[in-house]
Amino acid sequence: MKSDLTVRLADRLSRLRADKGWTLDQLAGASGVSRAALSRLENAEVSPSADVLDKLAAAHSMSLSRLLAMTEASFPAHIERDDQAIWRDGDTGYARRIVSPGAAALAGEIEECRLPPGSEITQDGDDLEGQEVHLIVISGYMHADQGNNTYSLGPGDALRFRQAGALRLVTAKGQGCKFMICRLSG
């Protein structure tokens, strides 16, 4: 028996491919997932693995979390702070709070981020190529490398771009940075 999630994922994957005007062969080429597997996924004959979903999300220039959120039929209008997911990198201390998670009916998601003093992170953007990104510094200072450009950012500064490769963020030894990132799907 097919799960409700498998059916919703099949429908979403089929609509994403149709929206781009792609054949199954074209999506197979873009994602590295076989044509036969794609057909079975779109017909809800099998449930996709996390690895396959990640490849398909990348082919559609979105994050895995965005793809999964797009399968939800509705979304809460109000998200209390205590209900917002938090992710921390134990190695760097980098922390992200998902302030406004993605949803099928919404074009974006917003994260509040904290990068400790003397830290460096690189967000590989290859799987999000072309996605619109807005980064706004709330407090502190950092340097951002995006493409072939380096920016010095301070409180109130905004950096906006279409994802093209990695985004590298660096804070000085004595100064961390709190910032917001908004990612918008095409």
DOPA-813856 format. One line per field, with one value per residue (C-alpha): residue number from 0; residue in three letters; x, y, z. Coordinates in nm, 4 decimals, always signed. Example, Ala and Ser with C-alpha at 12.3 -4.5 7.8 and 13.67 -1.06 7.14 Angstrom:
<atoms>
i <- (0:1)
aa <- (ALA:SER)
X <- (+1.2300:+1.3670)
Y <- (-0.4500:-0.1060)
Z <- (+0.7800:+0.7140)
</atoms>
This chain:
<atoms>
i <- (0:1:2:3:4:5:6:7:8:9:10:11:12:13:14:15:16:17:18:19:20:21:22:23:24:25:26:27:28:29:30:31:32:33:34:35:36:37:38:39:40:41:42:43:44:45:46:47:48:49:50:51:52:53:54:55:56:57:58:59:60:61:62:63:64:65:66:67:68:69:70:71:72:73:74:75:76:77:78:79:80:81:82:83:84:85:86:87:88:89:90:91:92:93:94:95:96:97:98:99:100:101:102:103:104:105:106:107:108:109:110:111:112:113:114:115:116:117:118:119:120:121:122:123:124:125:126:127:128:129:130:131:132:133:134:135:136:137:138:139:140:141:142:143:144:145:146:147:148:149:150:151:152:153:154:155:156:157:158:159:160:161:162:163:164:165:166:167:168:169:170:171:172:173:174:175:176:177:178:179:180:181:182:183:184:185)
aa <- (MET:LYS:SER:ASP:LEU:THR:VAL:ARG:LEU:ALA:ASP:ARG:LEU:SER:ARG:LEU:ARG:ALA:ASP:LYS:GLY:TRP:THR:LEU:ASP:GLN:LEU:ALA:GLY:ALA:SER:GLY:VAL:SER:ARG:ALA:ALA:LEU:SER:ARG:LEU:GLU:ASN:ALA:GLU:VAL:SER:PRO:SER:ALA:ASP:VAL:LEU:ASP:LYS:LEU:ALA:ALA:ALA:HIS:SER:MET:SER:LEU:SER:ARG:LEU:LEU:ALA:MET:THR:GLU:ALA:SER:PHE:PRO:ALA:HIS:ILE:GLU:ARG:ASP:ASP:GLN:ALA:ILE:TRP:ARG:ASP:GLY:ASP:THR:GLY:TYR:ALA:ARG:ARG:ILE:VAL:SER:PRO:GLY:ALA:ALA:ALA:LEU:ALA:GLY:GLU:ILE:GLU:GLU:CYS:ARG:LEU:PRO:PRO:GLY:SER:GLU:ILE:THR:GLN:ASP:GLY:ASP:ASP:LEU:GLU:GLY:GLN:GLU:VAL:HIS:LEU:ILE:VAL:ILE:SER:GLY:TYR:MET:HIS:ALA:ASP:GLN:GLY:ASN:ASN:THR:TYR:SER:LEU:GLY:PRO:GLY:ASP:ALA:LEU:ARG:PHE:ARG:GLN:ALA:GLY:ALA:LEU:ARG:LEU:VAL:THR:ALA:LYS:GLY:GLN:GLY:CYS:LYS:PHE:MET:ILE:CYS:ARG:LEU:SER:GLY)
X <- (+0.0000:+0.1325:+0.1909:+0.0368:+0.3864:+0.4977:+0.1957:+0.2513:+0.6210:+0.5346:+0.2910:+0.5363:+0.8245:+0.6071:+0.4853:+0.8375:+0.9560:+0.6515:+0.7008:+1.0504:+0.9255:+1.1707:+1.1359:+1.2272:+1.5512:+1.6390:+1.5760:+1.7788:+2.0694:+2.0396:+2.0026:+2.2013:+1.8911:+1.7948:+1.4944:+1.3382:+1.3759:+1.2251:+0.9262:+0.8675:+0.8989:+0.6556:+0.4048:+0.4406:+0.5533:+0.8493:+0.9474:+1.2616:+1.5716:+1.7149:+2.0075:+1.7738:+1.5635:+1.8790:+1.9848:+1.6388:+1.6288:+1.9678:+1.8478:+1.5583:+1.7905:+1.6470:+1.7440:+1.6226:+1.4298:+1.2560:+1.1570:+1.0132:+0.8317:+0.6695:+0.4897:+0.2991:-0.0542:-0.0689:+0.1570:+0.1135:+0.0785:+0.2296:+0.5457:+0.6379:+1.0072:+1.0066:+0.8800:+1.1565:+1.4170:+1.7790:+2.0873:+2.4393:+2.7713:+2.9763:+3.3072:+3.2628:+2.9872:+2.7860:+2.4163:+2.1033:+1.7466:+1.4867:+1.2649:+1.0308:+1.0649:+0.9775:+0.6334:+0.4664:+0.2616:+0.5498:+0.8488:+1.1100:+1.2557:+1.4330:+1.7107:+1.8674:+2.2372:+2.5206:+2.8836:+3.1199:+3.4378:+3.7291:+3.5140:+3.4977:+3.2256:+3.1679:+2.8204:+2.8531:+2.5983:+2.6364:+2.3065:+2.1279:+2.2622:+2.0527:+1.8547:+1.7937:+1.9633:+1.9420:+2.1822:+2.1278:+2.3725:+2.1989:+2.5091:+2.8814:+3.1043:+3.2162:+3.3672:+3.1689:+3.3121:+3.0545:+3.1765:+3.4818:+3.3807:+3.4657:+3.2461:+3.3026:+2.9692:+2.8578:+2.5315:+2.2490:+2.4410:+2.2683:+2.4209:+2.1916:+2.2756:+2.1783:+2.3613:+2.6621:+2.9034:+3.0021:+2.9372:+3.2288:+3.1735:+3.4590:+3.4606:+3.7643:+3.9062:+3.7436:+3.4118:+3.1269:+2.8256:+2.4491:+2.2670:+1.9532:+1.9442:+1.6390:+1.6366:+1.3763:+1.2879:+1.2449)
Y <- (+0.0000:+0.3432:+0.5908:+0.9358:+1.0890:+0.8692:+0.9813:+1.3512:+1.3237:+1.1514:+1.4284:+1.7059:+1.5479:+1.5012:+1.8632:+2.0017:+1.8145:+1.9266:+2.2889:+2.2802:+2.1102:+1.8240:+1.4676:+1.1839:+1.1457:+1.5135:+1.4909:+1.1682:+1.3521:+1.6493:+1.4417:+1.1231:+0.9178:+0.6597:+0.7142:+0.3897:+0.4958:+0.8373:+0.6751:+0.4494:+0.7479:+0.9636:+0.6764:+0.6294:+0.2704:+0.3190:+0.5561:+0.7563:+0.7360:+1.0515:+1.0316:+1.0212:+1.3073:+1.5129:+1.4537:+1.5521:+1.8639:+1.9681:+1.9115:+2.1478:+2.4078:+2.3754:+2.2380:+1.8993:+2.0683:+2.2928:+1.9925:+1.8115:+2.1240:+2.1507:+1.8220:+1.9692:+2.0677:+2.3546:+2.5582:+2.7298:+3.1076:+3.1623:+2.9868:+3.0504:+3.0873:+2.7714:+2.5731:+2.6902:+2.4245:+2.4974:+2.3391:+2.3746:+2.2707:+2.1259:+2.1953:+2.5650:+2.6738:+2.8013:+2.8009:+2.8390:+2.8861:+2.8122:+3.1153:+3.0567:+2.7120:+2.6535:+2.5314:+2.4334:+2.7525:+2.9835:+3.0917:+3.1200:+3.0306:+3.2447:+3.1528:+3.3465:+3.2586:+3.3116:+3.2702:+3.2834:+3.4953:+3.3521:+3.1179:+3.0235:+2.8276:+2.7474:+2.6667:+2.4638:+2.6182:+2.3893:+2.2173:+2.5556:+2.7162:+3.0188:+3.0384:+3.3944:+3.4672:+3.7731:+3.7977:+4.0789:+4.1465:+4.2150:+4.2613:+4.2049:+4.1894:+3.9331:+3.8896:+3.7069:+3.5524:+3.4878:+3.3986:+3.6116:+3.8896:+3.9571:+4.1790:+4.3299:+4.3312:+4.5131:+4.5859:+4.6731:+4.5692:+4.3451:+4.1105:+3.9750:+3.7428:+3.4441:+3.1382:+3.0618:+2.8274:+2.8374:+3.1123:+3.1527:+3.3449:+3.4488:+3.6320:+3.7925:+3.6510:+3.9135:+3.9583:+3.7197:+3.7931:+3.7504:+3.7602:+3.6536:+3.4575:+3.4479:+3.1931:+3.2247:+2.9590:+3.0464)
Z <- (+0.0000:-0.0976:+0.1820:+0.1593:+0.1615:-0.1305:-0.3326:-0.2479:-0.3385:-0.6667:-0.7541:-0.6604:-0.8540:-1.1607:-1.1466:-1.0999:-1.4092:-1.6095:-1.5001:-1.6513:-1.9669:-1.9124:-2.0322:-1.7997:-1.9972:-1.9441:-1.5695:-1.5564:-1.7172:-1.4817:-1.1650:-1.2192:-1.1321:-1.3944:-1.6211:-1.4941:-1.1294:-1.2084:-1.3766:-1.0765:-0.8384:-1.0357:-1.0431:-0.6651:-0.7182:-0.4820:-0.2038:-0.2802:-0.0624:+0.0936:-0.1516:-0.4542:-0.3162:-0.2629:-0.6266:-0.7527:-0.5352:-0.6741:-1.0316:-0.9574:-0.7944:-0.4460:-0.1094:+0.0083:+0.2900:+0.0348:-0.1784:+0.1228:+0.2419:-0.1010:-0.0368:+0.2553:+0.1637:+0.4092:+0.6326:+0.9671:+0.9422:+1.2871:+1.3994:+1.7596:+1.8399:+2.0531:+1.7510:+1.5153:+1.4410:+1.5390:+1.3826:+1.5223:+1.3730:+1.6588:+1.4820:+1.4002:+1.6402:+1.3424:+1.4368:+1.2227:+1.3434:+1.0758:+1.1390:+0.8456:+0.6834:+0.3201:+0.2157:-0.1116:-0.1297:-0.0371:-0.2453:+0.0288:+0.3633:+0.6229:+0.8663:+1.1515:+1.1697:+1.4170:+1.3203:+1.6220:+1.6309:+1.4348:+1.2270:+0.8624:+0.6852:+0.3220:+0.1972:-0.1202:-0.3540:-0.6547:-0.5786:-0.5429:-0.8612:-0.9621:-0.6367:-0.5140:-0.1795:+0.0495:+0.3449:+0.6000:+0.8854:+1.2187:+1.4367:+1.4131:+1.1079:+0.8515:+0.5091:+0.2422:-0.0736:-0.3434:-0.6890:-0.7657:-0.5261:-0.1609:+0.0559:+0.4003:+0.5801:+0.8953:+1.0803:+0.8417:+0.5291:+0.2759:+0.0220:-0.2484:-0.5329:-0.7405:-0.6105:-0.8269:-0.6554:-0.2922:-0.0366:+0.2074:+0.5314:+0.7642:+1.0986:+1.2644:+1.5895:+1.8099:+1.6293:+1.5485:+1.3334:+1.3576:+1.0235:+0.8387:+0.5136:+0.2918:+0.0071:-0.2655:-0.5206:-0.8854)
</atoms>
